[in-house]
């Protein structure tokens, strides 16, 4: 789980809790996009409002529950399966990310769409397909915004993107060969067979679970929709509807790119997705711990062993291990960035890169000059989490300004979650205590435009990962 106080509310008893320096809530001004206003609000000092029902922990799909077939069993079990605390990190351990599997021939089940139930590690059929089904298996990652927004309010929607990045990193570390962080939401939703209009889930990314053709998402998108999620019986408060609006804007087609509304077979094809190589593997040098000792599990075992440690963990890790964690994050983020000259979500031949510049990374050590003051400022910016002043190091991801375009905002947050997921798996392999930190507000400490962070320290008996 990410470390945040309940509801991202600062504790009034903490010396780092004052939010008086934070910017006021932004106003909708001429020329400001809804996403820009929403990002400024998420980073402001405004405290989230009252909580509301989060709904069920997982989507209660009806119908039979089928065992996960052999080729996918280990991959899903090591990445997404489990109860409240799962291999993929999640803000507040709320786990809003859902996986819709698109299974072709040779996957061990009849071709069709299936909803994955992570708590029971079972698949629920959502509709068979016929025709020349592409081989292999894909997963479309969606989010149930209610689960996270119910606790974090207006700060919730960026956490949904970070959580999706963490889930994608867990799948890649467990063996998935590629992922796609920026396909159009319409393409992803249609491929998952979700009904048009709001259904309680928003499609944010896709992961290739086994090798397959590049245009598989477009093929699935042209099929009729599958069984929809059960309707949400709870009313949607305004803050949840606002989050839905932001997610809609973040996943809209890139400018100048038409996505057909029809899903019927034989209609105009959906545009192809741009797949990224993993880039989230545990680096080779992470195989050696202090004094040359073997440092624990690799790959899928590392992400399965990943747990957020109980703070504080003030010991500063040695330079070799900190460098390995930072390299893992930078490599994963670089692999996720759009190819040069290719616009995010745009057809081949486009030249404008709508995802914006790559994330920047800073490593803040507790033993560096001026570190105590900087740590206190950062603790204030992280919803007053005073334990950050007693942390060995902080790996900070930044580089998404408030006025960034929707594609940039989406890509930066998905990439940050993906990269921090890779970095935390590396930290687990090296025997370090670690904990992702989300929901960063404006303030003077550290770099501007913070997106995500990973707190690091030396593990002891009292703060071992859980």
N, C-alpha and C positions, 0 to 999 in steps of 0.2 A: 504494500500500500504506500501511497505518498504520505509524507508527514505533514499534516495540517491540523490546526485546532478545529473543533467541531464547527461546521458551517463557515470555516475561514474567518472566524471572529477572533480578534486579538484579545488576549487575556489582560484584564485591567490590573492584575497583580504583578505583571512582568515588567522589568525595567525596559524592555524593548517593545512594549506594547503601544506606546503612543503613536497615533497616526496623524498628529496635528500638522506634520509637514507635507502630508500627501495632498495631491491635487484634488480639487472638488470634482463632483460628478460632472461629466461633460454634457453639453447641450447640443441638440441637433441644429446645426447652423448651415446656411446655404453653402453648397460645395462640399459638404462632408457626407460621405457615404454612410449608410446604416452600419456597415461593418466597422468603419472607423470609429463611429460613436460608441458602438458596443465594446470595442477593444479598449477604448479610453475608459469606459465605465468599469470594465473588468479589472483594470489596473488602478483604479482610483481608490481613495480611502473609504468609500461608502461601504458600510457593513451590510452583508446580505440580510434580507428580510426573514420573516418567520418560515420555518420549515413546513413542508406539506407532505402527504403520503408519497413514498417512493415507489409504491407498487411492488410486485413480486420480484424476487432476486433474479429470476430468469424468466423468459417468456414461456408461459404454460401452453405449449403446443399440444393439440389433441392428437389422437391416433396412436398407432403402434410406436414403440421405442425400439429401434433396431441396434444391434451391436455395431460398433465401428469396424469396418472391414480391415483385414490385416495390413494392407499397404499404408493405411492412414492411422492405425491405432496408436503406434508409438509416437508419431508426430504430434497428434492432437493431445495425447495423454501428457506429453512432456511440455506442452506449450500453453494450453487453455483449460485443461480439465481440473476439477477440484471444487471444493466448497467455497466459503467466503474468502479465504486466502488462497490464491491461485498462483501458478508460476509467473503470469504476466502481472506487473504492478498496476495498481489502480488507485486513483484518489479516493481516500476514505474507504478503501476496500469495497466500493460499491459495484464495480465491474459492469459498466453499461454496455460493453462491446459484445455484439452477437456475431456468430459466424454462420453464414448460409453457404452450404457446400453445393457445388455444381459438378456432378459426377458423370463422366463419360464412360466409354467402354474400358474394361480391364481394371476397374476400381474395386470390384468385389460386391457391388450392389447394382440393381437395374439402373440404367441411365436416368437421371432426373435431378430434381432439386431436393435438398434435405436441410433441415434446421438442426444445428448441433446444440445439444444440451450439455453444458460443461460440468454440471454438478453430478449427473448420472453417467456421463461419458456415453451418450446414446445419440442416435440420429432419428429425426422424425421426418418421414416422407412429406413433401409439399407438392408433389406432382411429377408424374413421369413425362418423358419426352420421347419423341420418335424421330425418325429420319437419320441422316448421316451425322450422328452425334460426335463432336470432337473427342479424341481420346484425352485421358488425364482428368485431373481434379483441380478445381479452383475454389477459393473461399472469398466471398464478398463480406467485408466487415462493415456492419452497421452499428449504430448506437441507439439505445433507448435513453433519450435525453432526460426523461423524468427521474431516473435513478440518481443521477448526479446533481441536476439542478435542484432537486428537492432539498438537498443539504447545502449546496454552495451558491444557490441563487444566481445573480447576474455574473458571478465569477465561474459559473459551471461550464459554459460552452467551450472555453479554451481547454479545460480539463478533459472534455470528451475527445478532443483531437489528440491530446497527449496520450490518453489511454489507448486510443486506436493505434498510435505509433508503437506503444509498448507491446500491444498484442501482436502486431506485425513482426516486431523484432523477436518475440518469443517463438513465433512460427518459423522464422528464418533460421534462428539458432537451432531449432529442433530438426531442421533439414529441408524446409521449403526452399525451392531454387530461385524464386524471384517474387517481387511485390510491385504494386502500382499505387503510388500515393496521390495521384492527381487526375484520375479519369473523371469525366463528367459525372455528377450525381445521377443524372437521368440514365446514363449508360449503366452505371453500377446497379441502380435500383431495378432497371429492366432486366439485367442479367440475373439478379437475385430473384426475379419473379414477383417483386413487391407491387402492390396495386398503385395506380397513379393517384396522386394526392397524398395527403398526410395519413400515415398508418401507424404512427408512434415510433417508427424507426427511420433513421437517416443513413444512407449508404455513403461511406467516406473513403474506403480503400479496398483493394483486392490483393490477394496473395495466391500465387501459383503453388499448389501443394505438391504437384508432380509435373514433370515435363509435359508440354503440350503446345499446340499451335498458337501463334501470336494473336490471331483474331478470334480466339475462343470466346472472349467476353461479348464481342459483337454478335457472334452466333447465338449465344444464350439470350442476349437482349431481344433478338427477333422472335423468340418463342412466346407463346401465350403466358400470361402470369400464372404463378402458382397459388397455393392456398395462402390467404393473408394472415397476418398475426391476429390473435384474438383482440377484440376491441378493448380499449382502456376504459374501465368503468369509472375512473376518477375524473373529476373536472380538471381542466387545464388552467392553472392560474396565469395571470398576465406574464410573469417572469418566464414561465415555460414556453408560452407562445412566442415571446421575444426570442428565446433561444432557438426555437424552430425556425423563425424568420432568418436568424443569422446563419444557421446551418444551410438553409435553402440558398442564401446568397453566396456562401462559401463554395458550394458545389455546383453552381450554375455554369452553363457552357461558357468557354472563353469567348471573348468578344470576336464577332465575325465568324463564329463556328456554329452552324445550325445542327441541332440534334433532332432527328425526327421524333414526333410524339407517338407515332403508330408503332405498335409492337408486333403487328400481324406478320405472319410468314409471307415472304415475298415482297415486303415493303422495302423502302430505302434502307440501306445498311447503316448501322451505327458506326461512328468512327472508331478506329482501333485505339487501344490503350498503349501507353509507353511503359514497358516493364523495366524495372531496375534490378541489376544484379544484387546479391545479398549485401555484401559490405559490412555485415554485422557479426562475422565469425570472430571467435575469441582469438586474438593475435598470437602467433607462435611463441613470442617471448613471455606470454602469460602462463606458459606451462611450467615456469620455474618460479618458485617463491623465494623468500628470504634465504640467503646462504646456499642457494642452489637447490633447495628442497623442492620436491614435486608439490604442486599447488592445488591439487584437487581435480575435480571432474572437468571434462571438456565438452564443448558444443551443447548438445541437448541436456547432458547431465548438469552443466553449469547453470542453464536457465531453470531447470527443475529444482536445483538447490538454492536458487535466488530467493531470498526473503529480506524484507526491510528490517534492519536492526533497530532495537529499542535504544533511543538516545538517552544520555549523551555518549559520544565516543570521541573523546578529546585527543587521543593519541595521533600524532602526525605520521602517516605511512611513509616508508622510505621512498626516495626519489624514483627508484626503478619501477616500483609498483604504481605510483601515481602517474608516471609517464605512460605506462602500459594502458591504464584506464583512460587517460586523455586521448591516446592514439586510437583506441577502440571507438570512442565517441566520434572523433573527427573522421575516421575512415567510413563509419556507417553513414554519417551525414553527407559526406562527399559522394558516396555511391548513390544516395537518394536524390541528389540534385539533378535537374533536367540536363540532358545532353546539350552541349554548347550549340547555339543556333536553333534549338528546337523549343518552341513555346510550350509551356505547360498546357496540356489539353488541346493543342492545336495540331492541324494536319501537317504531314511531312512537307518540308519546304518553308515553313514559317520561320521568321528570324527573331521576333521579339520574345524575350524570356520573361514571362509574366510571373514566374515564381519569385523574382527578386534575387538579391545577392545571397550567397550562402551564409549560414549561421557562423558566428564567431564564437570562440571558446576561450574562457579564462579559467585558470586554476589558482585559487586563493588558498594559501597555506596558513595555518594558525600560528606558525613560528616566523612568519615574514614581518618585516618592519611595518608598524602601523596596523597590524592585523586585528587587534582587539577592537579598535574603533570601527574599522571596516565591517567586521563581523556583526557588531551591534547595529550598524546601519542596515545591513542585509537582513538581519533578524526582524527589524521593523518592517522592511519591505515584504517579508514573507508572512504577512498577517500576524506579526508580533511573536514569532516562534523563538523564544529566548534560548532554547537549546542549541540553536545555530551558533551561539557565541562559545559553545563548548564542543566544537566539532574540529577534527583534525584538518580537514580541507573541504573546499567547495569547488566543484566543477560547474561553471556557469555557461549556459547557452544564451546568446543574445543576438539581436540583429533584425528584429521585426518592429519597425516604428508604428505608432498609432495610425498614421495615415497610409499604411501599406494597402495595396489592393487586395481584394478577396483571395485571389490565387496565391499571393505571397503569404497572407496570414495563414491560410490553410496549410500550405506546404511547409512553412516554418514550424508550425506546431506539430504536425504529423512527424516531420523529420526530427524535431527535438525529442519527442517521445521515443521514436525508433532508436536514435543514437544513445540516449540515456539508458534505454533498455539494454543495448549492447554493452555499454560501459558498466552497468551494474552486474551483468553476467560475468564480465571480466573481473570485476572486483570480487565477486563470489568465488571465482576460480583462484584468486590470489589470497583468499582468506581475510579480506577486508570487511569491516562493517560498513554498510552503505544504506542510503535512504533517499529516494527521489523527492524533490521539493517542487511543488507547483504553486500557482496562484500568486505570482509576483506583482507587487504594486509599484507605482512610481515613487521615486525617492532619490536621495543623494548618494547612497552607498553603492559602489561598484559601477559596472557599465549600465548605460541606459537600455531600455527595451529588452529587459530580461524575459525569457520565454520559459525556461526550465532549468533545473539544477540537480546535481547529485551530491549529497553530503557523504563524506568519506572519513573513515577513521580506523584505528586498530581495534580488532574484536577482542573482547574480554568475556569472562564467564557471565557477567551481568548484562552485556549488550549483544550477545550473539544473535545472528539473524533469526527471525521467526516468521 
